[in-house]
Amino acid sequence: MGAEKPIFTFTGPWGIPVQIGGSILLLPLLFLVLAGSNGLAFSLIFVGLLIGSIFLHELGHAWGCLVQGVAVKRIMLHGGGGFCEHARTGTPRADELIIAMGPIVNFALWAIASLIGQWAGTGLLGWVLFWTATINLFLGIFNMLPVQPLDGGRLLQLVLFRFMPPRRATRIAGGVGLAFALIWYPAAILLFLSVGLVLFFFPSIRLHLQMLKV
């Protein structure tokens, strides 16, 4: 997805270029197909909440960069999620904050939406807050799974750097990631068959094998 060409670019907060990849159009199309004509409006609102939550997640990474003087090249949003590209790699400690800020934003949005939702009732506002909370809780947990290149996998490797040589830390992170990657595919099929949840991200088994061999 990193090589995907943007179909639209705008200037986001702090002057950061935000690019939209064409594959993001798959999200509304998928939800419209699954929901049918009866759920058209709610499907579009749900997709908007999902894309907005992913955008705020990447803004969290961008903020983590900027407070430490690391320039941000761009934020890219696409059908598989998004990423924040910065100009240089920071120190391991700096990278911990940069990476952690994405899930922190999601968990904060989940908490805020959940609290407000208690007084919002069962109307449209209550529905929006419920799904805002649900989406961000899912994104926060999902991104903390210990597989590369998700935030959880990268954070695991950085935390291990604190306690052991980088080579051993990379091997351990690769082994943990490989275990999750191997069960990811049958788990994704089970999620789709049981609750209709479609995952657009699939971790690379090859990448984790390479980490094991360093």
trRosetta pair geometry for C-beta under 8 A, 3 or more apart (Angstrom, degrees):
i j d omega theta_ij theta_ji phi_ij phi_ji
1 4 5.2 -24 -163 -11 54 122
1 21 6.9 -85 -166 -49 91 178
1 23 7.2 -96 -125 43 99 151
1 76 7.6 157 143 125 99 130
1 78 5.0 176 -164 77 119 156
1 79 7.7 -146 -118 50 123 75
1 80 5.1 -120 -68 41 152 130
1 81 7.9 99 109 49 172 78
1 83 7.6 138 102 -5 115 119
2 76 7.5 122 -125 66 52 161
2 83 6.9 -22 -95 42 87 152
4 21 4.2 33 125 -136 135 131
4 22 7.1 -145 -179 31 113 81
4 23 6.2 -71 -139 0 152 116
4 76 7.5 135 66 180 105 133
4 78 5.5 94 64 -110 159 145
5 21 7.4 120 77 -129 33 80
5 22 7.4 20 77 -6 76 110
6 9 5.4 73 126 -61 148 91
6 19 3.5 -93 -93 -170 144 109
6 20 5.8 93 -156 57 94 43
6 21 5.8 -78 -105 -81 55 53
6 22 8.0 154 -157 -28 26 71
6 76 7.1 -124 -79 -129 107 92
7 20 5.9 -61 58 96 80 90
7 21 6.8 85 3 -163 89 22
7 22 4.6 94 -33 -73 129 81
8 19 7.3 150 84 -157 49 52
8 20 4.3 -1 61 46 96 118
9 17 5.9 -10 -169 -170 111 100
9 18 6.8 154 -155 79 59 48
9 19 5.0 -19 -100 -101 86 71
9 20 7.3 -155 -72 15 40 76
10 17 7.8 154 83 -153 27 56
10 18 5.4 -21 66 61 74 100
11 15 6.0 -28 -169 -144 112 46
11 16 7.2 135 -162 67 61 35
11 17 6.3 -43 -103 -97 59 51
11 18 7.2 132 -135 13 9 88
12 15 7.8 11 71 95 53 5
12 16 4.7 -33 65 71 101 89
12 17 7.3 79 12 174 90 5
12 18 4.1 80 -35 -32 119 123
12 59 7.2 -132 156 -96 138 105
12 75 6.4 -11 18 33 154 130
13 16 6.5 5 74 24 54 105
13 59 6.3 53 45 -139 127 123
13 62 7.7 135 80 102 99 142
14 62 6.8 175 53 146 139 122
14 63 7.9 163 -22 -90 151 65
14 66 6.0 -75 -163 -90 159 161
14 72 7.4 68 104 40 127 132
16 62 5.7 -25 -82 -152 168 147
16 72 5.0 -17 -118 100 118 128
16 74 6.8 143 175 -126 85 32
16 75 5.9 58 139 -9 124 103
17 73 7.5 -40 47 150 110 51
17 74 4.5 -40 82 -113 100 89
17 75 7.3 -178 95 28 52 67
18 55 7.5 32 -150 -141 137 108
18 74 7.1 157 -93 -168 26 77
18 75 4.8 -15 -114 67 75 104
18 76 7.9 172 -161 -81 52 28
18 77 7.1 20 -180 -5 94 107
19 74 5.7 18 -4 176 110 129
19 75 7.1 177 25 88 69 51
19 76 4.9 -16 68 -110 104 73
19 77 7.2 -179 90 26 53 68
20 24 5.8 -74 -172 23 89 148
20 77 5.4 -19 -113 67 63 101
20 78 7.8 146 -169 -81 44 53
21 24 5.6 121 72 -19 72 95
21 76 6.3 48 -34 180 108 98
21 77 6.6 -154 16 94 84 48
21 78 3.4 3 48 -103 138 95
21 79 6.9 -96 95 -8 114 74
22 25 6.1 -30 179 7 59 113
22 78 8.0 9 48 -135 41 88
23 26 5.5 -18 -179 -1 65 118
23 78 4.8 37 63 -177 110 93
23 79 3.3 -92 139 -5 97 118
23 80 6.9 3 119 -12 139 79
24 27 5.9 -28 -176 7 57 115
24 51 6.9 72 -167 -114 121 123
24 77 5.8 40 -84 129 142 91
24 78 5.5 -124 -54 -149 86 30
24 79 5.2 -152 -81 -65 34 61
25 28 6.6 -52 -162 39 50 98
25 29 6.2 46 147 -17 73 114
25 79 7.5 -49 41 -78 46 108
26 29 5.6 -66 -147 45 34 113
26 30 5.8 37 158 -27 72 108
26 79 4.3 35 41 -127 120 134
26 200 7.7 126 100 -112 133 136
27 30 6.0 -55 -146 32 25 109
27 31 6.6 13 162 -8 61 108
27 47 5.2 136 134 -142 108 112
27 50 6.8 -155 -173 91 139 136
27 51 6.9 146 91 -62 163 104
27 79 6.1 -170 -38 -132 88 74
28 31 5.9 -61 -144 43 34 105
28 32 5.9 35 158 -22 69 109
28 43 7.2 107 -151 138 70 101
28 44 6.4 31 -135 -111 112 68
28 47 4.7 60 -86 -152 75 175
29 32 5.8 -57 -145 37 27 111
29 33 6.4 28 156 -20 63 106
30 33 5.9 -58 -152 35 29 110
30 34 6.4 20 156 -12 65 110
30 198 6.5 -109 176 58 143 156
31 34 5.7 -56 -142 42 34 108
31 35 5.7 19 163 -10 69 115
31 43 4.3 163 137 -165 109 106
31 44 7.9 168 98 -63 129 36
31 46 6.3 -166 -160 81 154 120
31 47 5.5 -155 28 -60 152 109
32 35 6.1 -61 -133 45 25 100
32 36 7.9 136 172 -42 53 8
32 40 6.7 33 -130 -121 91 71
32 43 5.4 139 -82 126 55 153
32 44 7.8 37 -76 -61 97 77
33 36 7.8 21 179 -65 24 48
34 43 7.8 155 67 -119 87 129
34 196 6.5 124 -158 179 133 126
35 38 7.1 -133 156 69 82 71
35 39 3.3 -104 177 77 116 124
35 40 6.9 167 107 -68 124 35
35 42 7.1 -165 -155 77 151 95
35 43 4.2 -146 21 -69 159 129
36 39 6.1 77 60 24 69 91
36 40 8.0 -81 110 -52 42 74
37 40 5.7 -9 -158 -43 44 113
39 42 5.0 -64 -168 55 82 108
39 43 5.1 91 127 -36 93 101
40 43 5.9 -61 -148 33 22 112
40 44 6.6 18 159 -15 62 107
41 44 6.0 -59 -153 36 30 108
41 45 6.5 27 152 -16 65 107
42 45 5.6 -53 -146 38 35 112
42 46 6.1 40 153 -23 67 105
42 127 7.6 -70 -129 155 109 142
43 46 5.6 -53 -147 35 30 113
43 47 6.4 29 155 -17 64 104
44 47 5.8 -51 -147 36 31 110
44 48 6.4 35 152 -20 63 106
45 48 5.6 -56 -152 36 32 115
45 49 6.4 33 151 -19 66 104
45 128 6.8 -88 168 -102 127 93
45 131 7.9 97 122 72 100 152
46 49 5.7 -54 -151 35 32 111
46 50 6.4 33 151 -20 65 106
46 131 6.0 -89 -116 174 83 153
46 135 8.0 165 -163 -69 76 131
47 50 5.5 -53 -147 36 34 114
47 51 6.2 28 157 -14 68 105
48 51 6.1 -55 -142 40 28 105
48 52 6.0 28 157 -18 63 112
49 52 5.7 -57 -143 41 27 112
49 53 6.2 29 158 -22 64 108
49 128 7.0 -176 -81 -155 134 77
49 131 5.6 86 98 117 168 109
49 132 5.5 -119 -156 -87 124 70
49 135 5.6 159 132 3 107 162
50 53 5.9 -57 -149 34 26 109
50 54 6.5 25 154 -16 63 105
50 135 5.6 -137 -96 -146 66 139
51 54 5.7 -54 -149 37 33 111
51 55 6.3 37 151 -22 65 106
51 77 6.6 70 -158 -177 93 141
52 55 5.5 -53 -148 34 32 115
52 56 6.5 29 155 -16 65 104
53 56 5.8 -52 -146 37 33 108
53 57 6.4 42 149 -25 63 103
53 106 6.7 68 180 -115 103 88
53 109 6.6 -179 -128 106 95 162
53 132 7.2 169 -73 -148 119 68
53 135 5.1 179 -6 124 167 121
53 136 5.3 -141 -146 -79 130 82
53 139 5.8 177 139 -7 122 158
54 57 5.4 -49 -152 31 34 119
54 58 6.6 28 153 -14 65 102
54 77 6.2 115 112 -129 121 104
54 81 5.8 -161 -143 -159 130 61
54 82 5.0 128 159 3 110 124
54 139 7.0 -152 -84 -126 65 145
55 58 6.0 -58 -153 38 32 106
55 59 6.4 34 148 -21 65 105
55 75 7.3 85 -144 146 70 142
55 77 6.1 -22 -83 -81 83 137
55 82 6.9 115 -85 -39 45 173
56 59 5.2 -48 -145 35 37 116
56 60 6.7 50 150 -28 63 95
56 105 5.4 -162 140 156 93 133
56 106 7.7 139 97 -75 103 61
56 109 6.6 92 106 -57 150 145
57 60 5.7 -49 -162 23 32 116
57 61 7.3 30 144 -13 61 98
57 82 7.1 136 77 62 107 121
57 102 4.5 47 -180 -163 83 88
57 103 7.5 32 -141 -67 102 33
57 105 5.6 -180 -106 76 45 124
57 106 5.5 18 -94 -54 102 102
57 139 6.1 -112 -72 155 143 136
57 143 7.2 173 -160 -50 138 161
58 61 5.5 -44 -157 32 44 113
58 62 6.4 47 145 -21 68 103
58 75 4.6 116 139 -147 134 118
58 77 7.3 -130 2 -74 154 85
58 82 4.7 -74 -54 120 137 129
58 83 6.8 120 -118 159 118 7
58 84 4.7 158 -165 -56 87 99
58 102 6.7 18 -82 -115 32 108
59 62 5.2 -50 -146 37 39 116
59 63 6.3 44 152 -23 68 99
59 75 7.1 -11 -70 -93 59 158
59 84 8.0 163 -68 -87 19 132
59 105 7.1 131 74 -120 84 166
60 63 5.8 -49 -147 32 31 110
60 64 6.6 34 151 -19 61 104
60 101 3.9 -171 160 139 91 89
60 102 4.6 155 81 -93 120 37
60 103 7.9 -150 108 26 156 28
60 104 6.2 172 -166 63 140 87
60 105 3.5 -131 -66 -24 138 133
60 106 7.8 -90 -8 -20 157 70
61 64 5.6 -56 -155 35 33 115
61 65 6.7 35 148 -20 65 102
61 84 3.8 175 97 30 129 150
61 98 5.8 50 -157 176 72 75
61 99 7.1 18 -117 -105 97 29
61 101 5.6 161 -81 75 35 106
61 102 4.8 8 -50 -60 93 101
62 65 5.6 -52 -156 32 35 113
62 66 6.3 28 153 -18 69 108
62 72 4.8 27 -138 -102 91 161
62 75 6.3 -53 -58 -66 131 116
62 84 5.1 -143 -59 -144 77 139
62 86 7.9 165 -117 -77 59 102
63 66 5.8 -57 -142 37 33 108
63 67 6.3 29 163 -18 68 106
63 101 6.0 -151 70 172 96 152
64 67 6.5 -54 -143 34 25 105
64 68 7.0 1 162 3 57 114
64 97 4.9 179 -154 130 110 84
64 98 3.8 160 121 -111 125 46
64 99 7.5 -130 116 1 165 28
64 100 7.3 142 -106 57 151 69
64 101 3.8 -163 -48 -2 122 146
65 68 6.4 -91 -165 49 27 95
65 70 4.0 -96 -164 82 83 105
65 71 7.3 -48 154 81 121 8
65 72 5.1 120 88 -66 149 95
65 84 7.1 -154 -18 143 134 129
65 86 4.7 -164 -124 -103 145 142
65 90 7.7 -162 -125 -38 69 129
65 98 5.5 60 -65 -121 67 114
66 69 7.6 53 -170 -67 33 18
66 70 7.1 -95 -67 60 27 65
66 72 6.5 -44 -59 -17 91 114
67 97 7.9 -87 73 136 117 140
68 90 6.0 28 123 -122 140 148
68 94 4.9 140 178 -146 160 113
68 97 6.9 132 -40 75 137 134
68 98 7.2 -84 28 -61 139 100
70 86 5.1 29 146 177 111 140
70 87 6.6 -171 -180 45 72 87
70 88 6.3 -130 -142 60 94 82
70 90 5.3 -73 -70 -64 141 110
70 94 7.0 129 -34 159 132 133
70 98 7.1 -24 54 -89 150 137
71 86 6.4 145 88 -164 48 82
71 87 4.0 24 72 -1 101 134
71 88 7.5 63 41 10 86 87
72 75 7.3 5 167 -46 125 81
72 84 6.3 -47 -144 -179 114 100
72 85 7.2 111 -168 83 67 51
72 86 5.1 -53 -107 -104 55 80
72 87 7.3 -106 -70 -18 10 84
73 85 4.5 -49 60 107 113 100
73 86 6.2 166 1 -124 84 19
73 87 5.6 133 -51 -70 94 68
74 84 7.8 -166 98 -150 43 48
74 85 5.2 12 54 49 77 110
75 82 6.6 17 176 175 88 120
75 83 7.5 -173 -150 93 55 40
75 84 5.2 -19 -105 -105 80 73
75 85 7.6 -171 -84 19 31 73
76 82 5.8 176 93 -153 56 73
76 83 5.5 1 54 53 100 79
76 85 6.9 42 -6 -13 107 109
77 81 7.8 -104 -144 137 60 32
77 82 4.3 -23 -104 -98 58 115
78 81 6.9 6 63 57 75 40
78 82 6.5 149 19 -89 67 56
79 200 5.8 -141 138 -165 83 153
80 200 4.4 -151 -114 128 64 114
80 201 5.4 109 -170 -76 100 78
81 200 7.1 178 -30 82 80 116
81 201 6.3 13 -20 -60 126 124
84 102 7.8 -161 3 -77 126 117
86 98 7.4 -69 -8 -155 154 145
89 95 6.9 -4 -170 -77 81 124
90 93 8.0 -93 132 71 109 56
90 94 3.2 -96 147 96 135 130
90 95 5.1 176 67 -53 98 73
90 98 6.4 141 24 -18 137 138
91 94 4.5 93 50 8 77 104
91 95 6.9 -142 90 -7 38 87
92 95 5.6 -56 -145 37 30 113
92 96 6.7 43 153 -31 62 97
92 158 5.3 166 -167 -149 93 94
92 161 5.2 -118 -149 99 153 152
92 162 7.8 -177 132 -62 137 74
93 96 5.7 -42 -156 18 34 117
93 97 7.5 28 151 -10 60 98
94 97 6.1 -57 -162 35 38 106
94 98 6.3 36 147 -19 70 109
95 98 5.3 -54 -142 39 38 115
95 99 5.9 32 162 -15 71 108
95 154 7.6 -106 157 156 114 114
95 158 5.9 -153 97 -108 111 144
96 99 6.3 -62 -147 40 23 103
96 100 6.0 16 160 -16 62 117
96 155 6.6 86 -135 -130 71 82
96 158 5.2 -175 -81 134 86 145
96 159 7.5 99 -115 -66 118 70
97 100 5.8 -61 -137 41 27 107
97 101 6.3 38 163 -38 64 103
98 101 6.3 -53 -157 14 23 114
99 102 6.8 -50 -177 15 40 107
99 151 5.0 156 177 -147 92 89
99 154 5.2 -142 -133 99 152 122
99 155 5.4 -170 114 -68 134 88
99 158 7.2 163 31 3 147 150
100 103 6.4 -65 -164 48 49 99
100 104 5.8 51 146 -27 79 114
100 151 7.1 135 -90 177 33 123
100 155 6.3 89 -73 -102 83 131
101 104 5.3 -57 -140 39 35 119
101 105 6.3 43 160 -26 67 100
102 105 6.1 -56 -159 28 27 109
102 106 7.0 21 149 -13 61 105
102 143 6.1 -110 115 158 117 159
102 151 5.4 -153 63 -75 126 150
103 106 5.4 -54 -150 37 41 114
103 107 6.2 37 156 -17 73 104
103 139 7.7 -167 -116 126 65 77
103 140 4.7 101 -158 -144 83 72
103 143 4.9 -160 -78 87 100 121
103 144 5.4 75 -117 -58 157 97
103 151 5.6 -163 -27 91 111 153
103 152 7.8 73 -52 -59 150 81
104 107 5.9 -56 -145 40 31 107
104 108 6.2 33 154 -21 65 107
105 108 5.7 -56 -147 36 29 112
105 109 6.4 28 155 -17 65 106
106 109 5.8 -56 -148 37 30 110
106 110 6.4 34 152 -21 64 105
106 136 4.4 -178 -166 -168 73 83
106 137 7.4 167 154 -72 99 18
106 139 4.5 -137 -133 92 144 105
106 140 3.6 -173 104 -65 121 89
106 143 7.0 134 11 25 155 132
107 110 5.4 -48 -147 34 34 117
107 111 6.5 34 154 -19 64 104
107 136 7.1 -176 -68 148 20 103
107 137 7.4 70 -111 -108 58 56
107 140 4.5 107 -59 -129 78 156
108 111 5.8 -55 -150 36 31 109
108 112 6.3 27 155 -15 66 108
109 112 5.8 -54 -140 40 31 108
109 113 5.9 26 163 -14 67 111
109 132 6.6 -106 161 161 105 97
109 133 7.5 -163 131 -103 73 47
109 136 4.1 -141 89 -125 110 166
110 113 6.2 -60 -141 42 23 105
110 114 6.1 24 159 -21 61 113
110 132 8.0 -172 -100 129 45 70
110 133 4.9 88 -147 -154 61 67
110 134 8.0 119 -125 -47 95 13
110 136 4.2 -153 -58 97 82 109
110 137 4.3 105 -123 -63 142 77
110 140 6.4 -77 -16 -3 138 140
111 114 5.8 -59 -146 36 25 112
111 115 6.4 23 158 -18 63 108
112 115 6.0 -58 -150 35 28 108
112 116 6.4 18 159 -9 65 109
113 116 6.0 -58 -142 43 30 105
113 117 5.8 38 157 -30 64 113
113 129 4.8 179 -170 -164 88 76
113 130 7.7 -172 151 -66 111 13
113 132 4.1 -153 -127 98 156 110
113 133 3.9 -156 97 -62 115 84
113 136 6.9 130 19 26 136 134
114 117 5.6 -56 -143 34 25 117
114 118 7.2 41 155 -35 57 93
114 129 7.7 161 -76 159 23 99
114 133 4.4 107 -61 -127 77 144
115 118 6.2 -44 -168 8 33 113
116 119 6.7 -76 -172 45 44 92
116 120 6.1 53 139 -45 77 114
116 129 5.6 -128 92 -138 100 142
117 120 5.0 -52 -137 19 42 124
117 126 6.0 101 -154 -144 82 66
117 129 3.7 -179 -86 124 98 127
117 130 5.6 126 -147 -66 145 61
117 133 6.2 -76 -11 -20 148 138
120 123 7.4 -118 152 50 83 84
120 125 4.8 -133 -170 116 115 102
120 126 4.0 164 111 -85 105 72
120 129 5.2 131 12 19 166 147
121 125 7.1 59 55 67 91 101
121 126 4.9 -121 85 -46 51 133
122 126 5.0 -80 -109 71 17 156
122 127 7.7 55 -177 -49 49 81
123 126 5.5 105 49 14 51 101
123 127 7.1 -96 119 -5 34 95
124 127 5.5 -55 -149 35 33 114
124 128 6.3 33 154 -20 67 105
125 128 5.7 -53 -147 36 32 111
125 129 6.3 27 156 -15 65 107
126 129 5.9 -57 -145 40 30 108
126 130 6.2 35 155 -24 65 106
127 130 5.7 -54 -147 33 28 113
127 131 6.5 14 160 -7 64 108
128 131 6.3 -65 -148 44 27 100
128 132 6.1 32 153 -24 65 109
129 132 5.4 -50 -141 35 32 115
129 133 6.3 32 158 -17 64 104
130 133 6.0 -60 -156 37 27 108
130 134 6.2 22 152 -16 65 111
131 134 5.3 -50 -136 40 38 113
131 135 5.8 41 161 -22 69 105
132 135 6.1 -53 -142 36 24 109
132 136 6.4 13 162 -9 60 112
133 136 6.2 -67 -147 42 25 103
133 137 6.2 26 158 -20 65 109
134 137 5.9 -56 -146 35 27 110
134 138 6.4 26 156 -17 63 107
135 138 5.8 -60 -153 38 28 110
135 139 6.2 24 153 -17 66 108
136 139 5.5 -49 -138 39 36 110
136 140 6.1 40 158 -22 66 104
137 140 5.8 -54 -147 35 28 112
137 141 6.4 20 158 -10 64 108
138 141 6.1 -62 -147 42 28 103
138 142 5.7 28 158 -21 66 114
139 142 5.6 -54 -136 40 27 113
139 143 6.0 21 166 -15 64 111
140 143 6.3 -61 -145 39 21 103
140 144 6.5 13 158 -14 59 113
141 144 5.9 -68 -151 39 30 107
141 145 7.5 52 150 -45 62 84
142 145 6.2 -33 -169 -8 37 111
142 150 7.4 -121 142 -143 68 139
143 150 5.4 -167 -151 -170 51 101
143 151 4.5 32 162 27 100 113
143 152 6.3 149 138 -21 48 92
144 150 7.6 -103 -27 145 6 118
144 151 6.4 -36 -86 85 47 100
144 152 3.9 98 -178 -77 34 117
144 155 7.6 -30 -137 39 71 140
145 150 5.6 23 66 96 83 160
145 152 4.8 159 64 52 24 150
145 153 7.3 0 107 -41 63 87
145 180 6.2 154 169 -169 107 152
146 150 7.8 -149 -126 77 8 113
146 152 4.7 -96 -75 137 44 105
146 153 5.1 108 -176 -88 44 60
146 156 4.6 54 -137 -36 107 151
146 173 7.3 -130 177 -149 104 75
146 176 5.0 -34 124 133 132 123
146 177 6.1 -120 131 -79 77 68
146 180 6.2 156 73 -20 76 151
147 150 5.4 54 73 24 74 116
147 152 7.0 36 25 79 52 103
147 153 4.6 -64 98 -64 15 130
147 177 4.4 118 -124 -143 59 86
147 180 4.6 -125 -63 91 112 132
147 181 5.7 133 -133 -61 128 83
147 184 7.3 35 -75 -67 168 137
147 203 4.2 -63 162 -100 137 154
147 208 7.4 -55 -146 -70 82 129
148 153 4.1 -144 -61 134 50 148
148 154 6.7 96 -113 -59 76 72
148 157 7.9 36 -78 -27 107 134
148 173 7.5 78 -46 147 109 108
148 174 7.9 -17 -6 -104 130 62
148 177 5.3 9 2 -139 84 157
148 203 6.7 107 67 -150 54 108
148 204 7.2 -51 92 47 95 96
148 207 5.5 -123 89 126 126 133
148 208 6.5 166 33 -74 112 82
148 211 7.2 143 -5 -41 149 146
149 153 6.6 -122 -133 70 17 129
149 154 6.6 34 -165 -50 61 111
149 207 7.8 -66 -46 157 82 166
150 153 5.1 94 60 8 77 103
150 154 7.2 -155 94 -2 40 90
150 201 7.7 98 -71 151 106 150
150 203 7.4 -61 -11 -89 107 110
151 154 5.9 -63 -149 42 33 107
151 155 5.9 31 157 -19 70 110
152 155 5.7 -55 -140 39 28 109
152 156 6.3 35 157 -25 63 103
153 156 5.7 -49 -148 29 29 114
153 157 6.8 27 154 -15 61 104
153 173 6.6 107 -171 -179 74 106
153 176 7.9 179 -123 95 79 105
153 177 5.2 56 -129 -96 120 119
153 203 7.9 135 -53 -126 154 131
154 157 5.8 -54 -154 35 34 111
154 158 6.4 30 151 -16 66 108
155 158 5.6 -56 -145 40 35 110
155 159 6.1 35 157 -20 69 105
156 159 5.9 -56 -146 36 28 109
156 160 6.4 27 155 -18 63 108
156 173 5.1 147 109 -120 106 100
156 176 6.5 -107 157 77 158 148
156 177 7.9 176 66 -54 144 94
157 160 5.8 -57 -150 36 30 112
157 161 6.7 43 148 -31 62 98
157 169 5.9 105 -159 146 64 102
157 170 6.3 38 -142 -101 113 55
157 173 4.0 9 -83 -84 85 168
158 161 5.4 -42 -157 18 36 120
158 162 7.7 45 147 -26 58 92
159 162 5.9 -42 -171 13 43 116
159 163 7.7 10 147 2 65 106
160 163 6.1 -75 -158 46 43 97
160 164 6.0 -35 171 42 82 104
160 168 7.7 -136 160 106 118 78
160 169 3.5 153 118 -142 113 101
160 172 5.8 -177 -138 70 156 127
160 173 6.0 -144 18 -49 149 103
161 164 7.5 -95 -123 61 20 61
161 166 5.8 17 -118 -97 93 73
161 169 5.1 124 -70 155 54 178
163 169 7.7 130 62 -89 76 111
164 168 4.7 -80 146 83 126 123
164 169 5.2 158 78 -58 100 88
164 172 7.8 71 66 2 149 138
165 168 5.0 82 64 14 86 102
165 169 6.8 -156 93 -8 40 92
166 169 5.5 -60 -142 40 32 114
166 170 6.1 34 160 -23 68 105
167 170 5.9 -54 -150 33 27 110
167 171 6.6 26 153 -18 62 106
167 214 5.7 -151 -144 116 79 106
168 171 5.6 -54 -150 35 34 113
168 172 6.4 31 155 -17 67 105
169 172 5.9 -56 -148 37 30 108
169 173 6.2 27 155 -15 65 109
170 173 5.8 -56 -144 41 30 109
170 174 6.1 33 154 -22 64 108
170 211 5.2 -136 165 -164 88 90
170 214 5.0 -6 102 44 137 148
171 174 5.6 -55 -147 37 28 113
171 175 6.4 29 154 -21 64 104
171 211 6.6 172 -101 144 33 77
171 212 5.6 74 -144 -134 74 45
171 214 6.3 -136 -64 49 82 94
172 175 5.7 -52 -148 34 32 111
172 176 6.5 29 155 -15 65 104
173 176 5.9 -54 -146 39 32 109
173 177 6.1 31 155 -17 65 111
173 211 6.3 -83 87 166 86 144
174 177 5.7 -58 -144 42 29 111
174 178 6.1 34 156 -26 65 106
174 208 4.7 149 -163 -165 74 66
174 209 7.3 157 177 -63 119 8
174 210 7.3 -136 -132 75 138 50
174 211 2.6 -177 -86 99 126 113
174 212 4.3 -150 116 -51 133 65
174 214 7.6 155 -22 4 149 105
175 178 5.7 -50 -144 31 29 113
175 179 6.7 32 155 -20 61 101
175 208 7.6 148 -67 175 16 105
175 211 7.9 -128 -24 103 51 107
175 212 5.9 96 -66 -99 74 105
176 179 5.9 -53 -156 30 32 112
176 180 6.8 24 151 -10 64 106
177 180 5.8 -60 -152 41 35 107
177 181 6.0 37 152 -24 70 109
177 203 6.7 -146 -180 174 96 146
177 207 7.7 -61 128 101 140 96
177 208 4.3 -153 100 -110 107 124
177 211 6.9 51 47 49 132 151
178 181 5.4 -53 -142 36 32 114
178 182 6.3 34 158 -24 65 103
178 205 6.6 73 -136 -145 78 69
178 208 3.9 175 -70 133 79 135
178 209 6.5 95 -103 -63 127 60
178 211 7.9 -157 -42 59 103 110
178 212 6.7 2 -32 -44 145 128
179 182 6.1 -54 -151 29 27 110
179 183 7.0 6 158 0 60 107
180 183 6.3 -70 -152 46 33 96
180 184 6.1 54 149 -53 68 99
180 203 6.8 46 106 34 97 160
181 184 5.3 -37 -148 1 33 125
181 203 4.2 -111 -107 94 96 119
181 204 7.1 -47 -134 79 143 25
181 205 4.9 167 135 -87 135 68
181 208 5.6 -166 2 6 147 149
182 185 7.7 -56 -177 18 29 98
182 205 6.9 81 -74 -110 68 113
183 186 6.2 -62 -161 49 54 100
183 187 5.5 55 146 -26 81 116
184 187 5.7 -69 -148 43 25 112
184 188 6.1 29 157 -26 67 106
184 202 6.3 142 127 -146 131 70
184 203 5.6 147 -24 28 168 102
185 188 5.8 -48 -144 29 29 112
185 189 6.8 28 155 -15 60 102
185 202 6.9 46 -85 -144 81 117
186 189 5.7 -52 -150 36 37 112
186 190 6.3 39 152 -20 67 106
187 190 5.6 -55 -147 38 33 113
187 191 6.3 37 153 -22 66 104
188 191 5.7 -50 -147 33 31 112
188 192 6.6 30 154 -18 63 105
188 199 4.7 -96 -130 37 110 129
188 202 7.1 -44 -41 -98 163 95
189 192 5.9 -58 -152 36 31 110
189 193 6.3 22 156 -13 67 111
190 193 5.9 -60 -143 42 29 105
190 194 5.8 13 164 -10 67 117
191 194 6.2 -65 -135 44 23 101
191 195 6.1 -42 -171 44 63 99
191 197 4.4 -58 157 67 108 109
191 199 6.8 65 73 -24 143 108
192 195 7.8 -82 -119 60 11 59
192 196 6.4 27 -158 -135 50 22
192 197 6.2 -111 -83 67 49 52
192 198 5.8 57 -104 -89 104 61
192 199 7.9 -105 -54 7 99 80
199 202 7.1 111 120 -67 112 72
203 207 7.5 -107 173 51 80 120
203 208 7.2 41 150 -30 115 122
204 207 3.8 73 92 2 120 109
204 208 6.8 163 97 -8 71 81
205 208 6.1 -62 -155 41 35 106
205 209 6.3 37 149 -21 68 108
206 209 5.7 -57 -149 36 32 113
206 210 6.5 35 153 -21 65 104
207 210 5.7 -55 -154 33 31 113
207 211 6.7 33 149 -20 64 102
208 211 5.4 -46 -149 31 39 115
208 212 6.7 44 150 -22 64 100
209 212 5.6 -51 -154 31 36 115
209 213 6.7 25 152 -15 64 111
210 213 5.8 -67 -151 39 33 108
210 214 7.3 56 151 -51 64 84
211 214 6.1 -25 -158 -14 38 112
